[in-house]
Amino acid sequence: MTMTARVSWLDGMMFVGESGSGHSVVMDGAPDHGGRNHGIRPMEMLLLGMGGCSAFDVVQILKKGRQPIAGCRIEIEGDRAETDPKVYTRIVMRYVVFGDGLDLARVERAVALSAEKYCSASIMMGKTAEIEHVIELRPAAAARDAEV
């Protein structure tokens, strides 16, 4: 399966990325690197891609397993190397899963399956970074009040 993307320079250190599926995103650098802070940083995009990939897997696995999932959020922190190339060396993924009666063992299994088998982004990032997975279960009602 071939996927395509295109990145075009706008001005300064701002770029627009366009996916083959027809979506776009603005990326920009920090002011100290010539950017104007009008878009997400490219290295942040990697964390978001990894989180999106894993969240997709976890929600799908839990739904197929008939778990009462009402919401899912992944909070991601990444530490980068001090010198070029400044790859991610450590990543913590905190899975906050909302639902009444969720089985912790099944949520743990869904996260493990994503991390070890299905999430291509996590598996690639794991080549340079130690990845830690933390799971927190919350009641369904908390999903309505959560910052999503």
C-alpha positions in Angstrom: 0.0 0.0 0.0 1.5 3.3 -1.1 0.6 6.5 0.8 1.4 9.9 -0.5 2.0 13.3 1.0 3.2 16.7 -0.1 4.9 19.5 1.9 5.1 23.0 0.4 7.0 25.9 1.8 4.7 29.0 2.3 7.1 31.6 3.8 9.5 32.1 6.7 9.6 28.6 8.3 5.9 27.8 7.6 4.9 24.8 5.5 1.6 23.2 4.5 1.4 19.5 4.5 -1.2 17.8 2.3 -2.1 14.2 2.5 -3.0 11.9 -0.3 -6.5 11.6 1.3 -7.1 15.3 0.8 -6.4 16.8 4.2 -4.0 19.5 5.1 -2.1 20.9 8.1 0.0 23.9 8.7 3.5 23.4 10.2 5.6 26.3 11.5 8.8 26.8 13.5 9.4 28.6 16.7 10.3 32.3 16.4 13.9 31.5 17.5 14.2 29.3 14.4 12.7 31.8 12.0 9.1 30.7 12.4 6.1 32.7 13.6 4.5 30.0 15.7 1.4 29.7 13.3 1.4 25.9 13.1 2.3 22.7 14.8 6.0 21.7 14.8 7.0 18.8 12.6 8.3 16.8 15.5 5.0 17.3 17.4 3.3 15.8 14.3 5.2 12.6 14.9 3.8 12.4 18.4 0.3 13.2 17.2 0.5 10.6 14.5 1.7 8.0 16.9 -1.1 8.9 19.4 -3.7 8.9 16.7 -2.5 5.5 15.4 -2.6 3.9 18.8 -5.9 5.5 19.9 -7.5 4.2 16.7 -6.3 0.7 17.5 -7.3 0.8 21.2 -10.8 2.1 20.5 -11.4 -0.4 17.7 -10.1 -3.4 19.8 -12.2 -2.4 22.8 -15.4 -1.9 20.7 -14.9 -5.2 19.0 -14.4 -6.8 22.5 -17.8 -5.2 23.5 -16.1 -3.1 26.3 -18.3 -0.2 27.4 -15.9 2.5 26.2 -17.2 6.1 26.4 -14.1 8.0 25.6 -10.3 7.7 25.0 -7.5 10.2 25.3 -3.8 9.7 25.0 -1.5 12.2 26.6 2.0 12.0 25.1 5.3 13.3 26.4 8.5 12.9 24.4 12.1 13.5 25.3 14.5 14.2 22.5 18.3 13.8 22.2 20.4 16.8 22.9 22.4 16.6 19.7 21.5 16.2 16.0 19.7 14.2 14.9 17.4 15.1 17.8 15.4 11.9 17.7 12.9 10.9 20.4 14.7 8.9 23.1 11.9 8.4 25.6 8.1 8.6 25.1 5.4 8.2 27.7 1.9 7.5 26.5 -0.8 7.9 29.1 -4.0 6.3 28.0 -7.1 7.8 29.7 -10.0 5.5 28.9 -13.5 6.4 30.0 -16.3 3.9 30.6 -18.3 2.2 33.3 -17.4 -1.4 33.9 -14.2 -1.4 31.8 -12.1 -4.5 32.3 -8.5 -3.3 33.1 -7.0 -6.5 31.7 -8.7 -6.0 28.4 -7.7 -2.4 28.2 -4.1 -3.4 28.9 -4.3 -6.1 26.2 -5.7 -3.5 23.7 -2.8 -1.2 24.5 -0.2 -4.0 24.2 -1.7 -5.2 20.9 -1.5 -1.7 19.5 2.1 -1.2 20.8 3.4 -4.6 19.7 1.5 -5.5 16.6 -0.8 -2.9 15.0 0.4 0.7 15.4 3.1 1.1 12.8 4.0 4.6 14.1 4.6 3.3 17.6 6.7 0.4 16.3 8.8 2.8 14.2 9.3 5.3 17.0 10.3 2.4 19.3 13.4 2.0 17.1 15.0 5.1 18.8 12.8 5.7 21.9 12.0 3.8 25.0 8.2 3.9 25.1 6.3 3.6 28.4 2.5 3.0 28.4 0.4 4.1 31.4 -3.3 3.3 31.7 -5.9 5.2 33.7 -9.5 4.2 33.8 -12.2 6.8 34.5 -16.0 6.6 34.7 -18.1 7.3 31.6 -19.5 10.5 33.1 -16.0 12.0 33.3 -15.7 11.7 29.5 -18.3 14.5 29.1 -16.3 16.8 31.4 -12.9 15.9 30.0 -10.8 18.2 27.9 -10.8 16.3 24.6 
